[in-house]
Amino acid sequence: MRNAVNFGGCGGFNTDFAFLERVFDTAGSDAKPDFVWLVDDDVRMPPETCERLVRTAQQDPTIGLVGTRTVHIDKPAETIETTIYFNPQTGLMDDHPPPGHRLEASHREWAGKVGGPKGEHDYTGLREVDVVSACSMLARWSAVREVGFWDWRYFIYCDDADWCMRFAKAGHKVMLNLDATVLHTPWHYKLTPARLYYAQRNVIWMMEKVLPPRELRRVVARRMWTLLRDSMHAMLMRRQFHAEIIRRTAKDVCVGRTGKLDFEGPPIRGLGPALDEAGLLTSSTRIAFLCNDPRSLEWAKRVRAAVRVHATIPGKAVPKFVEIVRNDVPGAETEPPPGIERVVYSSRKRSRIRRMVSLLGSRPDAAIVFEQVNDFPLVFGKWNIHIDPKALERCQVEQATIGTRVLFVGSWLRTVARCAAYVARLGPFRSSEKYGGFPRGKASG
């Protein structure tokens, strides 16, 4: 079945649930399925995976969900996900249960014997957990009808954790079959600022369903402050659109904005045309590479080569380059390539400020940030250029003027006030609909 619009992973599964409900509710009780199997569209798996999941569910009627051990799609000997537990003190998931968890002792004993919940170890048997991944999970259909469908607000991320926690709250076991495997890409390989938005927004909504009121306000207040702090830090570190996405995360939790994010930053464009449009392909322009990753000097070298190719167009010229390199990056203390200026700093705040002041006489016009990661607070330069190392000849370009920064600070302060009001009146979330969304009669924002 194909939805008319993209409702995310939640909408995909919910469409199928609704179809099954309509078909089997009218076909008579004997026609109802025993189980439904949820599988992502980017996985591979051995042919026996489904059979092993079904056998597990059949042996115990109290089991509501059975999950699959996840192995690296490019390195099948490496297990990337097994046990997942919820920590009510932080509102986050972890491979190990938090202190005081009812499964803490048995998990510690198991992890000690097998060598840990991840890696190239021999895994077999069953483990009771808090959460199993939706890349492959088997659900008992009768329990689905009792618990309800996926929370349609989420779009992607935390939707599976939310569903598992609801199953457990209803008294159904959530089990992991270590002998049933699925090959999948590690989720952090696909992580972008936009995808992180969903994970950070949705985990707060999930906590509203499972935490008691006093703990809920404390944990959510801490999460909100973390988002706001990270947002301002991103702005100071030349990650302007990333800062705006993080700010929107906190705001959208408060206003109940659901579904797909409507802002993912500047468009991705070819490096040469983007720099040309910004007026940066001139001999008087200075472009700074912000290098704090061990591979960043190599990335900078390859980007310079690409820029020089584009600068051969008549009327264009190669700009001047400066490498701003953290002192623990390999090669930071060597001589820079001919014609390249290099500024080396340490992670200490005083060192970063001194090095920034040293650039007063030769201020960069633009700063290149790799992988949305930077820890040098460069205040100079009208342009931010964001480059993903997997595609070094493409970039996202944004203006970083005083005006854009002042506007952001104003929006950030309003969001701080909104978050404070939200936490002050926060209470447990209750839903009267089967999709785990807002109660009937409550606006979706």
C-alpha positions in Angstrom: 0.0 0.0 0.0 1.2 3.5 -0.7 0.2 6.6 1.2 -0.7 9.7 -0.9 1.8 11.8 1.1 4.8 11.0 3.3 3.6 10.4 6.8 6.9 8.9 7.9 7.5 5.5 9.5 4.5 6.0 11.8 2.1 6.8 9.0 3.3 3.8 7.0 2.7 1.3 9.8 -0.6 3.0 10.8 -1.9 2.7 7.3 -1.3 -1.0 7.3 -2.8 -1.4 10.8 -6.0 0.4 9.7 -6.3 -1.7 6.6 -5.9 -4.9 8.6 -8.4 -3.7 11.2 -11.0 -2.9 8.5 -10.5 -6.2 6.6 -10.4 -8.6 9.6 -13.1 -6.9 11.7 -15.6 -7.5 8.8 -14.3 -11.0 8.0 -15.2 -12.7 11.2 -13.2 -13.6 14.3 -11.6 -16.7 12.9 -10.0 -14.7 10.1 -8.0 -12.4 12.5 -4.2 -12.7 12.2 -2.2 -13.9 15.2 0.8 -11.5 14.5 1.9 -8.6 12.4 5.5 -8.2 11.4 6.9 -4.7 11.1 10.0 -4.4 8.9 11.9 -1.3 7.6 12.4 -0.9 3.9 16.2 -0.7 4.1 17.1 -4.0 5.7 18.2 -7.5 4.7 17.7 -10.6 6.7 18.2 -14.4 6.7 15.1 -16.4 5.6 14.6 -17.9 9.1 14.2 -14.6 10.9 10.4 -14.5 10.8 10.0 -18.1 11.9 12.3 -17.5 14.9 10.3 -14.5 15.9 7.0 -16.4 15.6 8.2 -19.3 17.7 9.2 -17.0 20.5 5.8 -15.3 20.6 4.0 -18.6 20.4 5.7 -20.0 23.5 4.4 -17.4 25.9 1.0 -15.6 25.5 2.2 -12.7 27.7 4.7 -11.7 25.1 3.4 -8.7 23.1 6.4 -7.8 21.1 9.5 -9.7 19.8 12.4 -7.9 18.4 15.4 -8.8 16.3 19.2 -8.5 16.9 20.6 -5.9 14.5 23.9 -6.5 12.7 25.9 -4.1 10.6 24.7 -4.3 7.0 28.3 -4.0 5.6 30.0 -6.0 8.4 27.7 -8.9 9.3 30.0 -10.2 12.1 29.4 -7.0 14.0 26.3 -6.7 16.2 25.2 -3.0 16.4 22.1 -3.3 18.6 20.7 -5.8 21.1 19.3 -4.8 24.5 17.7 -1.4 24.9 16.4 0.0 28.2 14.7 3.2 29.3 16.3 5.4 32.0 13.6 7.4 33.7 16.2 9.7 35.4 17.3 11.1 32.0 14.5 10.1 29.7 17.0 8.4 27.4 17.7 4.9 26.1 20.8 2.9 26.8 22.2 -0.6 26.0 22.3 -1.3 29.8 19.4 -0.9 32.3 19.8 2.0 34.8 20.5 1.5 38.5 17.5 0.0 40.2 16.0 -1.4 37.1 14.3 -4.8 37.7 16.5 -6.4 35.0 19.8 -4.8 36.1 21.3 -7.8 37.8 20.4 -10.4 35.1 21.5 -8.1 32.4 24.9 -7.5 34.1 25.4 -11.2 34.4 24.5 -11.8 30.8 26.6 -9.0 29.4 29.6 -10.2 31.4 29.4 -13.7 30.0 28.8 -12.7 26.4 31.2 -9.8 26.3 28.8 -6.9 26.0 25.6 -5.9 24.2 27.5 -4.9 21.0 30.4 -6.1 19.0 31.7 -9.3 17.5 30.4 -11.7 20.2 28.3 -14.9 20.1 24.7 -14.1 20.9 21.9 -16.6 21.5 18.7 -16.9 23.5 16.1 -14.5 24.7 16.4 -11.2 26.7 13.5 -9.2 28.2 14.0 -5.5 27.4 12.2 -2.2 27.5 12.5 -1.5 23.7 13.1 -3.3 20.5 13.8 -1.7 17.2 11.2 -1.2 14.5 13.6 -2.3 11.8 12.2 -5.8 12.5 9.6 -6.5 15.3 6.8 -9.0 15.6 3.6 -7.8 17.4 0.7 -9.9 18.7 -2.3 -8.6 16.9 -4.6 -8.9 19.9 -2.2 -6.8 21.9 -2.0 -4.2 19.1 -5.8 -3.8 19.2 -5.6 -3.3 23.0 -2.6 -0.9 23.1 -3.4 1.0 20.0 -1.4 2.0 16.9 1.7 4.2 16.5 1.7 7.8 17.7 1.0 9.6 14.4 2.7 12.8 15.7 6.2 11.5 15.6 6.8 10.9 11.9 10.1 9.0 12.6 12.3 8.2 15.6 11.2 7.2 19.1 8.0 5.9 17.7 9.1 2.3 18.2 10.3 3.1 21.8 6.9 4.8 22.5 5.0 1.7 21.3 7.2 -0.7 23.3 6.7 1.3 26.5 3.0 1.4 25.9 3.0 -2.4 25.5 4.9 -2.9 28.8 2.6 -0.5 30.6 -0.4 -2.6 29.4 1.3 -5.7 30.9 2.7 -7.3 27.7 6.4 -8.5 27.7 8.8 -7.0 25.2 11.4 -9.7 24.3 14.5 -9.7 22.1 15.4 -12.9 20.2 19.1 -12.9 19.8 19.0 -15.7 17.2 16.8 -13.7 14.9 18.9 -11.2 13.0 18.4 -8.3 10.6 21.1 -6.5 8.6 20.7 -2.7 8.9 22.7 0.5 8.5 23.7 2.0 11.9 21.2 4.8 12.6 23.9 7.4 13.3 25.2 7.0 9.7 22.0 8.6 8.5 21.9 11.3 11.2 21.5 14.9 10.2 20.3 18.0 12.1 16.8 17.4 10.7 16.7 13.8 11.7 18.0 14.7 15.2 15.0 17.1 15.5 12.6 14.2 15.4 14.6 12.1 18.0 14.8 15.1 20.4 11.3 16.3 20.0 9.6 12.9 20.2 11.5 11.6 23.2 9.9 14.4 25.3 6.4 13.4 24.1 7.2 9.8 24.9 8.3 10.8 28.5 5.0 12.5 29.0 3.3 9.1 28.7 5.5 7.1 31.1 6.9 9.3 33.8 5.1 10.4 37.0 4.3 14.1 37.3 7.2 15.3 39.5 9.8 13.2 37.7 8.3 14.3 34.4 8.7 18.0 35.0 12.2 17.6 36.4 13.4 15.5 33.4 11.7 17.6 30.8 13.1 20.8 32.3 16.6 19.3 32.0 16.0 18.2 28.4 14.6 21.6 27.4 17.6 23.4 29.0 20.0 21.1 27.1 18.2 21.8 23.8 18.3 25.6 24.4 22.0 25.5 25.5 23.0 23.4 22.5 21.1 25.7 20.2 23.0 28.8 21.4 26.3 26.9 21.3 25.6 25.9 17.7 25.0 29.6 16.8 28.3 30.6 18.4 30.1 27.9 16.6 29.1 28.9 13.0 26.3 26.3 12.8 23.5 28.7 12.3 20.8 26.6 10.6 21.6 23.8 13.0 21.0 26.2 15.9 17.7 27.1 14.4 16.6 23.5 14.0 17.5 22.8 17.7 15.6 25.9 18.8 12.6 24.8 16.8 12.8 21.4 18.5 12.1 22.9 21.9 9.5 25.3 20.5 7.6 22.6 18.6 7.4 20.4 21.7 5.7 23.3 23.5 3.2 24.2 20.7 2.5 20.5 19.8 3.7 20.9 16.2 3.5 17.4 14.8 4.8 15.4 11.8 7.5 16.5 9.4 9.9 19.3 10.0 9.4 22.1 7.5 12.9 23.5 7.6 16.1 21.5 6.9 18.5 24.4 6.2 19.8 25.9 3.0 19.6 23.9 -0.2 22.5 21.6 -1.0 24.3 22.9 -4.1 27.4 22.4 -6.1 30.4 23.9 -4.3 31.7 26.1 -7.2 28.4 27.7 -8.2 27.5 28.3 -4.5 30.8 30.0 -3.7 30.5 32.1 -6.9 27.0 33.3 -6.1 28.3 34.4 -2.7 31.1 36.3 -4.3 33.8 34.2 -2.8 35.8 33.3 -6.0 38.1 36.3 -5.9 41.7 36.7 -5.1 41.0 39.1 -2.2 38.6 36.7 -0.5 39.7 34.7 2.6 38.1 31.4 3.4 38.7 29.6 6.7 38.6 25.9 7.2 37.5 25.0 10.8 39.4 21.8 11.4 38.8 19.8 14.6 38.2 16.3 13.2 41.2 14.0 12.7 40.4 13.8 9.0 39.6 17.5 8.5 43.0 18.6 7.0 42.6 16.0 4.3 39.0 17.2 3.6 40.3 20.8 3.4 43.0 19.7 0.9 40.4 18.1 -1.3 38.0 21.0 -1.1 40.8 23.5 -2.1 41.5 21.3 -5.1 37.8 21.5 -6.1 37.7 25.2 -5.6 40.8 25.7 -7.8 39.1 23.9 -10.6 36.1 26.1 -10.4 38.3 29.2 -10.2 39.7 28.6 -13.7 36.5 30.0 -15.2 37.2 33.4 -16.8 36.7 36.3 -14.4 37.1 34.1 -11.3 40.1 33.6 -9.0 41.4 31.3 -6.3 40.6 32.8 -2.9 43.1 32.8 0.0 42.8 30.0 2.5 43.5 29.7 6.2 43.3 26.5 8.2 42.1 27.0 11.8 43.2 23.7 13.4 42.8 22.2 16.9 46.2 21.1 18.2 45.2 17.4 18.6 44.3 17.0 14.9 47.0 14.9 13.2 49.3 17.2 11.2 48.4 20.3 13.1 52.0 21.1 14.0 53.5 20.4 10.6 54.2 23.1 8.0 51.0 24.0 6.1 51.0 23.6 2.3 52.6 26.5 0.4 50.4 29.6 0.3 48.1 28.3 3.1 48.0 30.2 6.4 47.5 28.0 9.5 46.2 29.0 13.0 46.6 26.3 15.7 44.5 26.5 18.9 43.8 24.2 21.9 40.5 23.3 23.4 41.1 25.8 26.3 38.8 28.8 26.1 41.7 31.2 26.5 43.6 29.7 23.6 40.6 30.0 21.3 40.0 33.6 22.2 43.7 34.5 21.7 43.7 32.8 18.3 40.5 34.6 17.2 41.9 37.9 18.2 45.0 37.1 16.1 42.8 37.0 13.0 41.7 40.7 13.5 44.1 41.9 10.9 43.1 39.3 8.3 39.5 38.4 8.9 38.0 35.5 7.0 35.1 36.3 4.7 33.7 32.8 5.1 34.1 29.7 7.3 33.8 26.1 6.1 32.4 23.7 8.7 32.6 19.9 8.1 29.9 17.6 9.4 28.1 20.3 11.4 30.9 20.0 14.0 33.0 23.0 15.2 34.4 24.2 18.5 36.2 27.4 17.4 34.0 30.5 18.0 35.0 32.5 14.9 33.0 35.7 14.9 34.3 37.1 11.6 32.9 36.2 8.2 29.6 36.9 6.4 29.2 33.3 5.2 29.0 29.8 6.7 29.7 26.9 4.3 28.6 23.5 5.5 30.1 20.5 3.8 29.4 16.8 4.3 32.7 14.9 3.8 30.8 12.2 1.9 30.2 14.7 -0.8 32.9 17.3 -0.7 31.9 19.1 -3.9 28.5 20.0 -2.5 27.6 22.4 0.2 25.0 24.4 2.1 25.7 28.2 2.2 24.1 30.6 4.7 24.6 34.2 5.6 25.9 34.8 9.1 25.6 38.6 9.6 25.1 40.5 12.8 21.5 41.0 11.8 20.8 37.2 11.4 22.4 36.5 14.8 20.4 39.2 16.6 17.2 37.9 15.1 18.1 34.4 16.3 18.8 35.6 19.8 15.4 37.2 19.9 13.7 34.0 18.8 15.8 32.0 21.3 14.8 34.2 24.2 11.1 33.9 23.3 11.6 30.1 23.2 13.2 30.1 26.6 10.0 31.8 28.0 7.7 29.4 26.2 9.6 26.4 27.5 9.5 27.6 31.1 5.7 28.0 30.8 5.3 24.6 29.2 7.3 22.8 32.0 5.4 24.7 34.7 2.0 23.3 33.6 3.2 19.9 32.3 1.4 16.8 33.4 1.1 13.2 32.2 -0.2 12.7 28.7 -3.4 10.8 28.2 -4.9 9.8 24.8 -8.3 8.5 24.1 -7.6 7.5 20.5 -6.0 4.3 19.2 -3.2 6.2 17.4 -1.5 7.3 20.6 -1.8 10.9 19.6 -3.7 13.9 21.1 -6.8 13.1 23.1 -10.0 13.8 21.1 -10.9 17.4 21.1 -7.3 18.7 21.7 -5.7 20.7 18.9 -2.6 19.4 17.3 -0.8 22.8 17.2 
